[in-house]
Amino acid sequence: MPLAVEIDSVHKSFPGHWGKGGVYAVKGVSLGIPEGSVYGLIGPNGSGKSTVMKALVGLLKPDAGRCTVFGRPATADANRSQIGFLPENPYFYKFLTGEETVRFYGRLCGLRGAALKQRTQELLELTGLTEAAHRRLGGYSKGMLQRVGLAQALVQRPRLLVLDEPTAGVDPLGSRTIRDIIMGLRGQGVTVFLCSHMLEQVQEVCDRVGILYQGNLIAEGTVDELTRDSRRTEITLRDPSPELLEQIRTLAGESWVGTAPARNTLESVFLRGIKAKLQELERDHGPGHGGQRN
């Protein structure tokens, strides 16, 4: 499969105050992202994730190494229409409405007339902001602002979407919406490169993951390769009887460690509870009583 992104031995440092105490943000990072896949770069705050992404979209020039997008240098003018970017802390004009904001970025990308109107409505619907389209951004929650940011990043139908902490500060419902959008884009052949410190979310949506620590890429591979533990084997049973468990324990001998009930994540419990409540409201009052998601 051809590579959408190639990052080859990228180094980047930043000078300190008065020329002292400089910071080496990225140290020889190399990775490749196949077209149509989702790649997650994870690591603690300050590990260099945002620096790598800014170098990829041409906002930072590496001290050494190179970044290419679809075979062209990251700074090539031709890439501007191919890349959508959502920074970690996007800034928007708070006096504009959600619809006006998406239209503004659409015009920057060359859309006009009916095509601009149609694309704006598509993105507002995709990001779940149709009901809030005519509200000013000053009244939006953090999650809604992130979804506006995602809409502007998608307005020109990019082949590569770069997302820096897309679910930071977003509640579980808004986070779920963003992840559903990412998985839908992958199904359409869009390449997604995201960074996050939310490990469970990365594990759910990414095909490959890189782990960055103190500017170094310390591990890289598929989610299965990185999470597999060859020292342990899990056996999943549905409603096993005590007699069956005892038989398995006897057969396992000294390899037996113990049993514990399977557990759901808190997020899945939260989302399941919300879904049940919405269904209850629709049964009692009819559709349209779910309210605006944050």
Secondary structure, 3 states (H helix, E strand, C coil): CCEEEEEEEEEEEECCHHHCCCEEEEEEEEEEEECCCEEEEECCCCCCHHHHHHHHCCCCCCCEEEEEECCEECCCHHHHHCEEEECCCCCCCCCCEHHHHHHHHHHHCCCCHHHHHHHHHHHHHHCCCHHHCCCEHHHCCHHHHHHHHHHHHHCCCCCEEEEECCCCCCCHHHHHHHHHHHHHHHHCCCEEEEEECCHHHHHHHCCEEEEEECCEEEEEEEHHHHHCCCCCCCCCCCCCCHHHHHHHHHHHHHHCCCCCCCCCCHHHHHHHHHHHHHHHHHHHHCCCCCCCCC
